[in-house]
Every structure is written in C-alpha cells, then in structure tokens.
Amino acid sequence: MILASKTGAVEGSSRELADWQQSLRLAYRTQAELLAAVGLGTENFSSAQTNFPILAPREFVNRMEYGNPNDPLLLQVLETEQESQSDIGELDPVGDMASYRGGLLLQKYAHRVLLIASGVCAIHCRYCFRRHFPYAALSRGQEGLHRALVDISSDESIQEVILSGGDPLMLPDKHLKWLVDEIDAISHVQRIRLHTRLPVVIPSRVCDALCDWLKQVRSAVYIVLHVNHANEIDLNVTRAIRLLRSQGVQLLNQAVLLRGVNDSVEAQVELCKQLINLQVIPYYLHLLDPVRNAMHFNVSLPEGLAIIDAMQRELPGYAVPNLVREVCGEKSKVRV
C-alpha cells in the first residue's frame, strides 16, 4: 500500500509537524487540496456546500492510501454530495440542549457532568453528532468556565467531570492544566475524564509537559480516545499512547460504526487487536447518532449485532466493545 506521505504531495518538514499547533495551521481545509494530497482529482467528487468545512491534519492524511477514493480514513473527513440529504436526521440527535445545565455544562446521567471545554476540534469528522451544536449560544470564556466550576463545586452529587467539546486538548497546556486543577480541587470530584481525538490525529499533542502534570492530578484520570479504524494507528500514535500509559493514565476507546469505513468484522477485529496491544480498552462501539447531513454513514442494528456476534468468536471478552446507541432522555447509554 502506498501512503500519501510517500508521494511528496504532503508539504511541511518533520520539524514543522512536530509542533501540534503548527500542524493544525497546516491542516487541509478544502476538498481540492485534500484530494490532491492523496492523488485524487476533483472531477469525480461533488461537494454538498454545508456549513461544516473540511479540516484534516496532514499527519492523519499521511496514513491514507494514495489514489484510493474509498480509503476508510479519507471517507471520515471528505465532504461529499451525500451530505446534501438534509431532509433526514436531526440537528441535535442526542438531546444535548435538553440536558443543558447552564454555563458550559451538560448533564444527562447521574453523578457526572460534561463540560464543553472547547468549541473546536483538530479534525472535522463528517459524522460528528455535534456538527450542528450551537457553541456560540453557550456562555463562553472565563465567565462560562467560572459558572461551571461554581456549579460543580456546589453539587456534591457530582463525582465525575467529563471534559469534551469540541476537543479539550485543543486548549494550550497552561489553560488545560488550570481547568483540570480547578476541578481536581473540588473534593467530591473523584474522576476526571477527557474525550479527545488529538492523540490520534495530531499525536505530537501528547508531550512531556502534558504528561508531567497529568500524573500529579489527585482524581483518577481517564482519557477516552476516538479511533474508528486500525489504519489510524501508526508509530507516532503508538508513541503518544505509550507515553500516556507510562504516566498511569487509563485509556479507553469509543468508535462509531460507519458505513463504508469500518462496517466489517475484519475491520473491527483488527482495530480491537491493535487497541488492546497498546493497553487501550475498547469501550463503546456506537451506532451512528442520527445527525442531519451524515445519515449515509448509518449501519443498521441487525448488521451491528451480527458484527459484534462474530467479534465475540475472534477476541477475548475484554476486547469486544459494547454496542450502544445514545437515546435522548435515557439515563444511560442503551446497550443493544
């Protein structure tokens, strides 16, 4: 397999790409430049012209197979005409706004809250359930964070705080450390969870400075990665994961079952094997949240159950993720 990074199409030296913020600045942001980087022309691709622009870091694109229009990584980030199907799906498919608690907090489940730590990501996944999320409508900046921290501090039923977004690792280390330290100082908080795709799409984000202060946190720290396909894991991602594990951080993974990307037994088994070899527990395999402009990724429940059934015959029990869907108003994820 010829990878995009071996074609000369990707610009930027290894020194430039070592800086995660520089990597973000160099990310592909148009259909034409993304397709050119993987050796494909625009003549066979139409854009839906949605309000969710392309954003794909070069490190992630480098793992795509050159010249393959059906590459499973490319399909996750390439805007296509199929996204113009705006008559099906929901703008808020998981009921985020119904669970809005004020400030930057959402609460769906007992004893834990989700804090929108950042409204931006390092990659725009076309199936994202928050692609229509009204980040601008929430209290932002220090005001929103202060309100969230006061709310968490005053509610002793909250045992776990989930930092999400967007992606919390989009915050610079200084700001992220401040936020985690403030949460960690609240005595009834026992666990802090970070949901992030950055260690996978820009692995240089995992640096010594980040790890040094993570290991000093009093609360139990969990990092939930988002890896959908084994091809997303290269040597740099492996290094980032091992660095986090060396600091005692428990790593979990949640994936989304996506039509044309990972909807086969072979793809799921290989992903889970690679994860457990790196001591990452496959946590959830989500059925697609019914988000508008992304329903072409949907895999039916019977198909998903058949994949899980076959995986159970190939993998140890701890390596088989829970097949789940998120249902608005339910008190937990629904295992199916």
C-alpha positions as CSV (number, residue, x, y, z in Angstrom):
1,M,0.0,0.0,0.0
2,I,1.3,3.4,-1.0
3,L,0.6,6.0,1.7
4,A,0.1,9.7,1.0
5,S,3.2,10.7,2.9
6,K,5.4,8.8,0.5
7,T,4.2,10.6,-2.6
8,G,5.8,14.0,-2.0
9,A,2.3,15.5,-2.1
10,V,2.4,16.5,1.6
11,E,4.4,19.6,2.3
12,G,6.0,20.5,5.6
13,S,9.1,19.2,7.3
14,S,9.1,16.8,10.2
15,R,10.3,19.7,12.4
16,E,7.3,21.7,11.4
17,L,4.9,18.8,12.0
18,A,6.4,18.2,15.5
19,D,4.6,21.3,16.8
20,W,0.9,20.4,17.2
21,Q,-0.3,24.0,16.8
22,Q,1.8,24.3,13.6
23,S,0.3,21.0,12.5
24,L,-3.1,22.5,13.0
25,R,-2.2,25.5,10.9
26,L,-1.0,23.3,8.1
27,A,-4.2,21.1,8.0
28,Y,-6.1,20.7,4.8
29,R,-9.2,22.9,4.7
30,T,-10.6,22.4,1.2
31,Q,-11.8,19.4,-0.8
32,A,-9.4,20.2,-3.7
33,E,-6.2,20.3,-1.5
34,L,-7.3,17.2,0.4
35,L,-7.9,15.2,-2.7
36,A,-4.7,16.4,-4.3
37,A,-2.7,15.2,-1.3
38,V,-4.0,11.7,-1.8
39,G,-3.6,11.6,-5.6
40,L,-7.3,12.2,-6.5
41,G,-8.8,14.8,-8.7
42,T,-12.0,16.7,-8.0
43,E,-13.8,15.7,-11.2
44,N,-15.5,12.7,-9.6
45,F,-16.4,14.4,-6.3
46,S,-19.1,16.9,-5.7
47,S,-19.3,19.0,-2.5
48,A,-22.5,19.4,-0.5
49,Q,-21.5,23.0,0.5
50,T,-22.6,22.6,4.1
51,N,-21.7,24.9,7.0
52,F,-19.2,22.3,8.3
53,P,-16.0,22.9,6.5
54,I,-13.3,20.3,5.8
55,L,-10.5,20.1,8.4
56,A,-7.9,17.3,8.2
57,P,-4.4,17.4,9.8
58,R,-1.6,16.3,7.5
59,E,-0.5,13.6,9.9
60,F,-3.9,11.9,9.6
61,V,-4.0,12.3,5.8
62,N,-0.5,10.8,5.6
63,R,-2.0,7.5,6.7
64,M,-4.4,7.3,3.8
65,E,-3.8,5.1,0.8
66,Y,-2.7,7.2,-2.2
67,G,-5.1,7.1,-5.0
68,N,-7.8,5.2,-3.2
69,P,-11.2,7.1,-3.2
70,N,-12.6,4.5,-0.7
71,D,-9.9,4.8,1.9
72,P,-11.5,4.5,5.3
73,L,-9.7,7.5,6.7
74,L,-10.5,9.7,3.7
75,L,-14.2,8.9,3.9
76,Q,-14.3,10.1,7.5
77,V,-13.2,13.6,6.6
78,L,-14.1,14.2,2.9
79,E,-17.2,16.3,2.3
80,T,-19.3,14.7,-0.4
81,E,-22.6,15.3,-2.2
82,Q,-24.3,12.8,0.1
83,E,-24.3,15.3,2.9
84,S,-26.9,17.4,1.0
85,Q,-29.5,14.9,2.3
86,S,-30.9,17.5,4.8
87,D,-34.4,16.0,5.0
88,I,-33.4,13.2,7.3
89,G,-31.6,13.2,10.6
90,E,-31.6,15.7,13.5
91,L,-29.7,18.8,14.3
92,D,-29.4,17.7,18.0
93,P,-29.6,13.9,17.6
94,V,-28.7,13.1,21.3
95,G,-30.6,15.8,23.1
96,D,-27.6,17.9,24.2
97,M,-29.7,21.0,24.6
98,A,-32.3,19.3,26.6
99,S,-29.6,18.4,29.1
100,Y,-28.1,21.8,29.2
101,R,-27.4,22.8,32.8
102,G,-26.1,26.3,32.3
103,G,-22.7,27.8,31.7
104,L,-20.7,25.2,29.8
105,L,-22.3,22.1,31.5
106,L,-24.5,19.4,30.2
107,Q,-25.9,16.6,32.5
108,K,-27.6,13.5,31.1
109,Y,-26.6,10.9,33.7
110,A,-26.4,10.7,37.5
111,H,-23.3,11.7,39.3
112,R,-21.4,13.1,36.2
113,V,-21.5,16.2,34.1
114,L,-20.0,17.1,30.8
115,L,-18.1,20.3,30.5
116,I,-17.7,21.9,27.0
117,A,-14.0,22.8,27.5
118,S,-13.5,23.8,23.9
119,G,-15.8,24.6,20.9
120,V,-13.2,23.5,18.3
121,C,-11.6,20.3,17.1
122,A,-8.4,19.4,15.3
123,I,-10.4,17.4,12.7
124,H,-13.9,17.6,11.3
125,C,-15.4,14.1,11.2
126,R,-18.2,14.2,8.8
127,Y,-20.5,12.0,11.0
128,C,-20.0,14.2,14.1
129,F,-23.1,14.3,16.3
130,R,-22.2,17.9,17.3
131,R,-21.7,19.2,13.8
132,H,-24.7,21.5,14.3
133,F,-24.1,22.2,18.0
134,P,-24.8,25.9,18.9
135,Y,-21.5,26.6,20.6
136,A,-21.9,30.3,20.3
137,A,-25.2,30.2,22.3
138,L,-23.4,28.9,25.4
139,S,-21.7,31.1,28.0
140,R,-18.1,31.2,26.7
141,G,-14.7,32.1,28.1
142,Q,-13.9,32.7,31.7
143,E,-17.5,33.5,32.5
144,G,-18.8,30.2,31.3
145,L,-15.9,28.2,33.0
146,H,-16.4,30.1,36.3
147,R,-20.1,29.4,36.3
148,A,-19.4,25.7,35.5
149,L,-16.9,25.4,38.3
150,V,-19.2,27.0,40.8
151,D,-22.0,24.7,39.8
152,I,-19.8,21.6,40.1
153,S,-18.4,22.8,43.5
154,S,-21.9,23.4,44.9
155,D,-23.3,20.0,43.9
156,E,-21.9,17.2,45.9
157,S,-23.7,14.5,43.9
158,I,-21.2,15.1,41.0
159,Q,-18.4,12.6,41.3
160,E,-17.1,12.7,37.7
161,V,-16.4,15.6,35.3
162,I,-16.1,14.8,31.6
163,L,-14.1,17.3,29.5
164,S,-15.4,17.3,26.0
165,G,-16.2,19.8,23.2
166,G,-15.0,20.2,20.6
167,D,-11.8,18.7,21.9
168,P,-10.4,19.6,25.4
169,L,-6.9,19.0,24.2
170,M,-7.3,21.9,21.8
171,L,-6.6,24.1,24.9
172,P,-3.0,25.0,25.4
173,D,-1.3,23.1,28.3
174,K,-1.4,26.2,30.5
175,H,-5.1,26.6,30.2
176,L,-6.0,22.9,30.3
177,K,-3.9,22.5,33.4
178,W,-5.6,25.4,35.1
179,L,-9.0,23.9,34.3
180,V,-8.1,20.4,35.4
181,D,-6.5,21.7,38.6
182,E,-9.6,23.7,39.5
183,I,-11.8,20.7,39.0
184,D,-9.4,18.5,40.9
185,A,-9.5,20.9,43.9
186,I,-13.2,20.1,44.3
187,S,-13.1,17.4,47.0
188,H,-16.2,15.4,45.9
189,V,-14.9,15.0,42.3
190,Q,-13.3,11.6,42.2
191,R,-12.7,11.2,38.4
192,I,-11.8,13.4,35.5
193,R,-12.4,12.1,32.0
194,L,-11.1,13.7,28.8
195,H,-12.7,12.8,25.5
196,T,-10.2,13.5,22.7
197,R,-9.2,12.7,19.2
198,L,-6.0,14.7,19.2
199,P,-3.6,11.9,20.3
200,V,-4.7,10.1,17.2
201,V,-5.0,12.9,14.6
202,I,-2.0,15.0,15.8
203,P,-0.1,12.7,18.1
204,S,2.6,15.4,18.8
205,R,-0.1,17.0,21.1
206,V,0.9,14.4,23.7
207,C,4.1,15.9,25.1
208,D,6.2,15.5,28.2
209,A,4.7,18.7,29.7
210,L,1.2,17.4,29.3
211,C,2.1,14.1,30.9
212,D,4.1,15.6,33.7
213,W,1.1,17.4,35.2
214,L,-1.4,14.8,34.4
215,K,0.3,12.3,36.7
216,Q,0.0,14.9,39.6
217,V,-3.8,15.0,39.4
218,R,-5.4,13.7,42.6
219,S,-8.5,12.5,40.9
220,A,-8.5,9.3,38.7
221,V,-7.8,10.4,35.1
222,Y,-9.3,8.6,32.2
223,I,-8.7,9.5,28.6
224,V,-11.2,8.3,26.1
225,L,-9.8,8.2,22.6
226,H,-11.8,8.1,19.4
227,V,-10.3,5.6,16.9
228,N,-12.5,4.1,14.2
229,H,-10.1,2.1,12.0
230,A,-6.8,0.3,12.6
231,N,-5.1,2.4,9.9
232,E,-5.4,5.4,12.1
233,I,-2.8,3.9,14.4
234,D,0.8,4.5,13.2
235,L,4.2,4.7,15.0
236,N,3.6,8.3,16.2
237,V,0.1,7.4,17.6
238,T,1.7,4.4,19.3
239,R,4.3,6.6,20.9
240,A,1.7,9.0,22.1
241,I,-0.5,6.3,23.6
242,R,2.5,4.6,25.3
243,L,3.6,7.9,26.8
244,L,0.2,8.4,28.3
245,R,0.1,4.9,29.6
246,S,3.5,5.3,31.2
247,Q,2.0,8.1,33.4
248,G,-0.7,5.7,34.7
249,V,-3.5,7.2,32.6
250,Q,-6.2,4.7,31.9
251,L,-7.1,4.8,28.2
252,L,-10.4,3.7,26.7
253,N,-11.6,3.9,23.1
254,Q,-15.0,4.6,21.6
255,A,-15.6,4.2,18.0
256,V,-18.6,4.8,15.7
257,L,-19.8,2.1,13.3
258,L,-19.7,3.7,9.9
259,R,-20.9,2.5,6.5
260,G,-18.0,2.1,4.2
261,V,-15.4,2.8,6.9
262,N,-15.4,0.0,9.5
263,D,-18.6,-2.0,8.9
264,S,-17.0,-5.4,8.7
265,V,-15.9,-8.0,11.1
266,E,-12.4,-7.8,9.8
267,A,-12.0,-4.1,10.3
268,Q,-13.4,-4.2,13.8
269,V,-11.4,-7.2,14.9
270,E,-8.1,-5.6,13.7
271,L,-8.9,-2.3,15.4
272,C,-9.6,-4.0,18.7
273,K,-6.5,-6.1,18.5
274,Q,-4.3,-3.1,17.9
275,L,-6.0,-1.2,20.8
276,I,-5.6,-4.0,23.4
277,N,-2.0,-4.5,22.3
278,L,-1.5,-0.8,23.4
279,Q,-3.5,-1.4,26.6
280,V,-6.4,0.7,25.4
281,I,-9.7,-0.9,26.3
282,P,-12.3,-0.9,23.5
283,Y,-15.1,0.7,25.5
284,Y,-18.0,1.5,23.2
285,L,-18.9,0.9,19.5
286,H,-21.6,3.5,18.8
287,L,-24.4,3.1,16.3
288,L,-24.5,6.3,14.3
289,D,-26.3,9.1,16.1
290,P,-29.0,10.2,13.6
291,V,-27.4,13.6,12.8
292,R,-28.5,15.6,9.8
293,N,-26.2,15.5,6.7
294,A,-24.5,12.3,7.9
295,M,-27.1,9.6,7.6
296,H,-25.3,7.9,4.6
297,F,-22.9,6.5,7.2
298,N,-25.7,4.7,9.0
299,V,-25.3,0.9,9.7
300,S,-28.5,-0.9,10.7
301,L,-28.9,-2.5,14.2
302,P,-29.1,-6.1,12.8
303,E,-25.8,-5.5,10.9
304,G,-24.2,-4.2,14.0
305,L,-25.3,-7.1,16.1
306,A,-24.0,-9.6,13.6
307,I,-20.6,-7.9,13.6
308,I,-20.4,-8.0,17.4
309,D,-21.5,-11.6,17.5
310,A,-18.7,-12.5,15.1
311,M,-16.2,-10.5,17.1
312,Q,-17.0,-12.4,20.2
313,R,-15.8,-15.6,18.5
314,E,-12.5,-13.9,17.5
315,L,-11.5,-11.8,20.5
316,P,-11.2,-12.2,24.3
317,G,-14.2,-10.7,26.1
318,Y,-12.4,-7.6,27.3
319,A,-11.6,-6.7,23.7
320,V,-15.2,-6.7,22.5
321,P,-16.8,-3.2,22.8
322,N,-20.3,-2.7,24.0
323,L,-22.6,-1.9,21.0
324,V,-24.6,1.1,22.1
325,R,-26.8,3.9,21.0
326,E,-27.5,7.2,22.7
327,V,-31.2,7.9,23.2
328,C,-32.4,11.3,24.3
329,G,-33.9,11.1,27.8
330,E,-32.5,7.8,28.7
331,K,-30.5,7.6,32.0
332,S,-27.5,5.8,30.4
333,K,-26.2,4.7,27.0
334,V,-28.5,2.0,25.7
335,R,-26.7,-1.3,25.1
336,V,-28.2,-3.2,22.2
